[in-house]
Amino acid sequence: MRFAACAAALAIAALTPVQAQTQSTGSGQAWPDKPIKLVISFAPGGVHDTLSRVLQPRLTEALGQPLLIENRPGAGGNIAAEAVAKSAPDGYTFLVASEAIATNEYLYGSMAYDPYKDLAPVAKLADYPMALIVNPSVPAGNVKELLALAAAKPGSLSYGSAGIGTSGHLAGELLNSAEKVGIVHVPYKGGAPALADLVAGRIQVMFLSVSLTAPQAKQGKVRVLALTGDKRSDKLPEVPTTAEQGFPGVQALLFSSLLAPAATPAPIIRRMNAEIVKTLRTPEVVARLTDLGAVPAPSSPEQFAAILKRDGEVWGKLIREKNIRAD
């Protein structure tokens, strides 16, 4: 009998790890039991797509099912977000979104989904620090000197962005608001043409991701005045933040995140969150993302929900005040 009891205990112990790897969908069915789709709001090759492909094989291994990537760019991320919001809340469709998930409702006159009612936060994935850069011909070495120059010669400076309502555009409006100056906004269809015009001297100012800024700065094509994150970057350690220079309110909103259709069972969201957090903390992933200029920023679903609420309030106020429209 003692032998039988020990055998039963060993059998239960052997089953426990397997059982821990599954979650119920609410109907008693184990999750996941088929491939999971990640719908990315932007085109292949961008930071959100690259991050997803770094995470893809590790999450596939952790979850025991393939993660399939589908890029659905357009309308500032609204096309992908709407598709996921209208998907079945069964844990097999997730959205990889940018910071636009917190601002689009203020930028667009109408949307076919509500980001707070139709989507459920799963986790924040990574932050992308941005830099305030100028053409080397601009006689300014820091934020204060740039704003003084703009105030002395109204309309003489212009800043480029990847488009209306993008993080670079909104950060530029914060810069203008800092000292009530009027650096003229010039929207482009993407960051690459804006950067090309800044290097050529056709525009003078821009907010650009640190990963793209660092090589340009090392070649002397741009001058970096400040970083907009909470701390300095390993890629540009000598450059102070806007807060260090006395302008803590001049920030740039740029991050990747994961969301699911609303009503996705809480156990599934918790399981996906746990695997995301674990993956983002592994040394090899941290090293890879750092090399890409990203800062891993794993969060709980509740923490990410609070971030979305805060960012929506802060940037929504600016968008209304400046009457910025993307449609």
PLY file of the C-alpha trace (Angstrom):
ply
format ascii 1.0
element vertex 327
property float x
property float y
property float z
element edge 326
property int vertex1
property int vertex2
end_header
0.00 0.00 0.00
2.89 2.31 0.77
4.28 1.55 -2.69
0.89 2.30 -4.32
0.62 5.61 -2.47
4.12 6.63 -3.56
3.39 5.67 -7.15
0.21 7.75 -7.14
2.07 10.74 -5.70
4.77 10.47 -8.36
2.15 10.28 -11.09
0.45 13.45 -9.83
3.79 15.23 -9.58
4.65 14.22 -13.14
1.39 15.66 -14.42
1.66 18.97 -12.58
4.17 20.72 -14.92
2.08 19.81 -17.95
-1.08 21.10 -16.35
0.68 24.33 -15.39
1.42 24.99 -19.04
-2.25 25.30 -20.01
-5.03 27.70 -19.21
-8.75 27.27 -19.52
-10.60 29.36 -22.08
-13.59 29.38 -19.75
-15.23 26.44 -21.46
-12.86 23.85 -20.03
-10.74 23.74 -23.20
-6.96 24.02 -22.72
-5.18 27.07 -24.11
-3.35 27.25 -26.39
-4.13 24.28 -28.58
-3.58 25.91 -31.98
-1.41 28.69 -33.52
-1.67 32.22 -32.14
-1.74 35.26 -34.42
0.06 38.53 -33.69
-1.41 41.36 -35.76
1.12 44.18 -36.08
-0.09 47.72 -36.68
2.79 48.64 -38.96
4.73 47.39 -41.98
7.52 44.81 -41.90
10.96 46.12 -40.97
9.85 48.75 -38.45
10.59 48.68 -34.73
7.29 47.03 -33.76
7.71 44.32 -36.38
11.35 43.72 -35.41
10.49 43.46 -31.71
7.72 40.96 -32.48
10.12 38.79 -34.46
12.60 38.82 -31.59
9.88 37.59 -29.23
8.24 35.18 -31.69
10.47 32.07 -31.37
10.79 32.36 -27.59
7.04 32.70 -27.05
6.44 29.84 -29.49
8.64 27.64 -27.34
7.10 28.83 -24.06
3.48 28.42 -25.21
3.96 25.25 -27.23
2.19 26.68 -30.28
3.45 28.69 -33.29
3.04 32.47 -33.22
2.09 33.73 -36.67
2.86 37.35 -37.56
0.46 39.36 -39.72
1.32 42.95 -40.68
-1.70 45.21 -41.23
-0.39 48.77 -41.59
-2.46 51.86 -42.25
-4.45 54.68 -40.65
-1.97 55.17 -37.84
-2.55 51.64 -36.57
-6.34 51.78 -36.68
-6.73 49.10 -39.37
-4.96 46.46 -37.28
-6.57 47.60 -34.04
-10.07 47.41 -35.52
-9.41 43.93 -36.90
-8.27 42.63 -33.53
-11.06 44.41 -31.65
-13.59 42.57 -33.83
-11.85 39.18 -33.53
-13.13 36.37 -31.34
-11.95 36.84 -27.73
-10.55 33.33 -27.54
-6.86 34.02 -26.97
-5.73 33.32 -30.52
-5.49 36.89 -31.82
-3.38 39.64 -30.26
-2.48 43.17 -31.33
1.04 44.59 -31.32
0.39 48.32 -31.13
2.34 51.54 -30.81
1.72 54.54 -28.58
-0.96 55.55 -31.10
-3.36 53.24 -29.28
-3.59 55.98 -26.61
-3.86 58.97 -28.97
-5.81 57.94 -32.07
-9.23 58.56 -30.54
-8.27 62.23 -30.23
-6.66 62.46 -33.67
-9.40 60.84 -35.74
-12.95 62.14 -36.06
-14.43 58.67 -35.89
-13.13 55.16 -35.33
-14.85 51.80 -35.73
-13.63 50.60 -32.33
-13.12 51.98 -28.83
-9.56 51.29 -27.62
-10.69 51.13 -23.99
-13.92 49.14 -24.41
-13.02 46.84 -27.29
-9.43 45.96 -26.42
-7.90 44.49 -23.27
-4.37 45.51 -22.19
-1.99 42.56 -21.90
1.44 44.15 -21.43
3.70 46.99 -22.37
6.64 45.55 -24.30
9.34 48.16 -24.87
10.10 51.87 -24.88
12.03 53.59 -27.66
13.91 56.66 -26.36
13.91 59.60 -28.74
16.41 62.36 -29.33
15.96 66.03 -30.16
18.30 66.66 -33.09
19.19 69.59 -35.31
21.10 70.17 -38.52
24.73 70.99 -37.61
24.30 74.48 -39.09
21.83 75.44 -36.34
23.71 77.57 -33.74
22.32 75.76 -30.68
23.97 73.25 -28.39
21.11 72.56 -25.99
17.35 72.91 -25.59
17.49 76.38 -24.04
19.61 77.78 -26.88
17.31 76.24 -29.50
14.22 77.78 -27.92
15.97 81.16 -27.58
16.86 81.02 -31.26
13.26 80.17 -32.19
11.95 83.03 -30.02
14.39 85.55 -31.52
13.49 84.63 -35.10
9.85 83.48 -35.21
9.11 81.17 -38.13
12.77 80.75 -39.06
12.99 77.17 -37.84
10.98 74.14 -38.93
10.75 70.63 -37.54
9.93 67.47 -39.43
7.95 64.41 -38.38
6.84 61.08 -39.82
3.33 62.50 -40.16
0.50 64.35 -38.43
-0.22 62.98 -34.98
2.95 60.88 -34.76
5.15 60.97 -31.67
7.63 63.29 -33.37
4.85 65.74 -34.22
3.39 65.72 -30.71
6.83 66.07 -29.10
7.48 69.08 -31.32
4.27 70.70 -30.12
5.38 70.14 -26.53
8.66 71.82 -27.40
6.80 74.80 -28.86
4.64 74.99 -25.75
7.65 74.98 -23.41
8.49 78.62 -24.17
5.54 79.56 -26.42
7.72 79.56 -29.54
6.67 78.79 -33.11
8.90 76.18 -34.70
6.96 75.29 -37.86
5.80 71.69 -38.28
6.48 69.96 -41.62
4.82 66.50 -41.82
6.32 63.83 -44.06
5.16 60.38 -45.15
7.56 58.57 -42.88
10.62 59.33 -40.81
13.21 58.53 -43.51
12.35 61.43 -45.86
12.13 63.82 -42.91
15.60 62.78 -41.74
16.96 63.15 -45.29
15.67 66.72 -45.45
17.10 67.53 -42.02
20.55 66.27 -43.06
20.23 68.31 -46.27
19.28 71.43 -44.29
15.79 71.84 -45.71
14.38 71.51 -42.19
16.33 72.23 -39.02
14.82 70.24 -36.14
13.44 66.76 -35.55
12.65 64.19 -32.86
14.09 60.84 -33.90
14.56 57.44 -32.24
17.92 56.98 -30.54
18.65 53.88 -32.64
18.47 55.96 -35.84
20.07 59.03 -34.30
23.26 57.43 -32.98
24.85 56.52 -36.35
23.89 59.89 -37.86
25.43 61.71 -34.90
28.66 59.70 -35.07
29.02 60.66 -38.72
28.49 64.33 -37.88
25.32 64.57 -39.98
23.18 65.76 -37.05
23.74 67.36 -33.66
21.95 65.83 -30.69
20.65 68.37 -28.16
18.76 66.13 -25.73
17.12 62.80 -25.05
13.45 62.68 -24.17
13.43 59.61 -21.92
13.74 59.36 -18.15
17.45 58.58 -18.32
20.44 58.79 -20.62
21.02 56.21 -23.32
23.96 53.82 -23.55
24.11 54.66 -27.25
24.52 58.40 -26.55
25.79 58.52 -22.95
27.15 62.06 -23.22
23.77 63.56 -24.18
21.64 64.88 -21.27
17.88 64.43 -21.07
15.38 67.24 -21.50
14.62 66.96 -17.78
18.31 67.46 -16.92
18.21 70.66 -18.97
15.19 72.03 -17.13
12.44 70.89 -19.51
10.90 67.77 -17.92
7.64 68.26 -19.79
9.24 67.89 -23.22
8.86 64.15 -23.76
8.21 61.86 -26.70
5.74 59.01 -26.61
7.07 55.91 -28.35
6.49 52.32 -27.27
5.32 48.84 -28.31
2.54 47.01 -26.50
0.33 43.93 -26.63
-3.47 43.94 -26.44
-6.24 41.39 -26.93
-9.92 41.59 -27.87
-12.06 42.63 -24.92
-13.66 39.68 -23.09
-10.61 37.49 -23.65
-10.60 35.24 -20.56
-8.50 36.65 -17.72
-6.52 33.40 -17.23
-5.34 33.61 -20.84
-4.31 37.24 -20.48
-2.43 36.40 -17.28
-0.65 33.48 -18.93
0.36 35.52 -21.98
1.50 38.37 -19.73
3.59 36.01 -17.61
5.37 34.59 -20.67
5.92 38.07 -22.12
7.42 39.37 -18.88
9.65 36.31 -18.51
10.85 36.62 -22.12
11.58 40.34 -21.90
13.75 39.72 -18.83
15.99 37.08 -20.39
19.57 38.37 -20.91
19.68 37.51 -24.62
16.43 39.38 -25.34
17.55 42.38 -23.28
20.84 42.46 -25.22
19.08 42.16 -28.59
16.56 44.89 -27.84
19.25 47.18 -26.43
21.17 46.73 -29.68
18.02 47.84 -31.52
17.75 50.96 -29.35
14.78 49.63 -27.39
14.38 49.43 -23.62
12.42 46.38 -22.39
9.45 47.62 -20.36
7.46 44.60 -19.15
4.36 45.40 -17.12
1.29 43.75 -15.67
-2.03 44.23 -17.51
-3.12 46.61 -14.74
0.04 48.69 -14.97
-0.28 48.95 -18.73
-3.95 49.97 -18.43
-2.89 52.79 -16.08
-0.21 53.89 -18.58
-2.75 54.04 -21.39
-5.15 56.09 -19.26
-2.42 58.54 -18.22
-1.01 58.93 -21.74
-4.47 59.38 -23.21
-5.22 62.21 -20.79
-1.86 63.98 -21.26
-1.66 63.74 -25.03
-5.40 64.15 -25.54
-5.21 67.52 -23.79
-2.37 68.65 -26.08
-4.11 67.40 -29.22
-7.30 69.27 -28.33
-5.45 72.47 -27.44
-3.50 72.42 -30.71
-6.50 71.21 -32.73
-4.46 68.43 -34.34
-6.35 66.18 -36.76
-5.01 63.13 -38.60
-8.00 62.53 -40.88
0 1
1 2
2 3
3 4
4 5
5 6
6 7
7 8
8 9
9 10
10 11
11 12
12 13
13 14
14 15
15 16
16 17
17 18
18 19
19 20
20 21
21 22
22 23
23 24
24 25
25 26
26 27
27 28
28 29
29 30
30 31
31 32
32 33
33 34
34 35
35 36
36 37
37 38
38 39
39 40
40 41
41 42
42 43
43 44
44 45
45 46
46 47
47 48
48 49
49 50
50 51
51 52
52 53
53 54
54 55
55 56
56 57
57 58
58 59
59 60
60 61
61 62
62 63
63 64
64 65
65 66
66 67
67 68
68 69
69 70
70 71
71 72
72 73
73 74
74 75
75 76
76 77
77 78
78 79
79 80
80 81
81 82
82 83
83 84
84 85
85 86
86 87
87 88
88 89
89 90
90 91
91 92
92 93
93 94
94 95
95 96
96 97
97 98
98 99
99 100
100 101
101 102
102 103
103 104
104 105
105 106
106 107
107 108
108 109
109 110
110 111
111 112
112 113
113 114
114 115
115 116
116 117
117 118
118 119
119 120
120 121
121 122
122 123
123 124
124 125
125 126
126 127
127 128
128 129
129 130
130 131
131 132
132 133
133 134
134 135
135 136
136 137
137 138
138 139
139 140
140 141
141 142
142 143
143 144
144 145
145 146
146 147
147 148
148 149
149 150
150 151
151 152
152 153
153 154
154 155
155 156
156 157
157 158
158 159
159 160
160 161
161 162
162 163
163 164
164 165
165 166
166 167
167 168
168 169
169 170
170 171
171 172
172 173
173 174
174 175
175 176
176 177
177 178
178 179
179 180
180 181
181 182
182 183
183 184
184 185
185 186
186 187
187 188
188 189
189 190
190 191
191 192
192 193
193 194
194 195
195 196
196 197
197 198
198 199
199 200
200 201
201 202
202 203
203 204
204 205
205 206
206 207
207 208
208 209
209 210
210 211
211 212
212 213
213 214
214 215
215 216
216 217
217 218
218 219
219 220
220 221
221 222
222 223
223 224
224 225
225 226
226 227
227 228
228 229
229 230
230 231
231 232
232 233
233 234
234 235
235 236
236 237
237 238
238 239
239 240
240 241
241 242
242 243
243 244
244 245
245 246
246 247
247 248
248 249
249 250
250 251
251 252
252 253
253 254
254 255
255 256
256 257
257 258
258 259
259 260
260 261
261 262
262 263
263 264
264 265
265 266
266 267
267 268
268 269
269 270
270 271
271 272
272 273
273 274
274 275
275 276
276 277
277 278
278 279
279 280
280 281
281 282
282 283
283 284
284 285
285 286
286 287
287 288
288 289
289 290
290 291
291 292
292 293
293 294
294 295
295 296
296 297
297 298
298 299
299 300
300 301
301 302
302 303
303 304
304 305
305 306
306 307
307 308
308 309
309 310
310 311
311 312
312 313
313 314
314 315
315 316
316 317
317 318
318 319
319 320
320 321
321 322
322 323
323 324
324 325
325 326
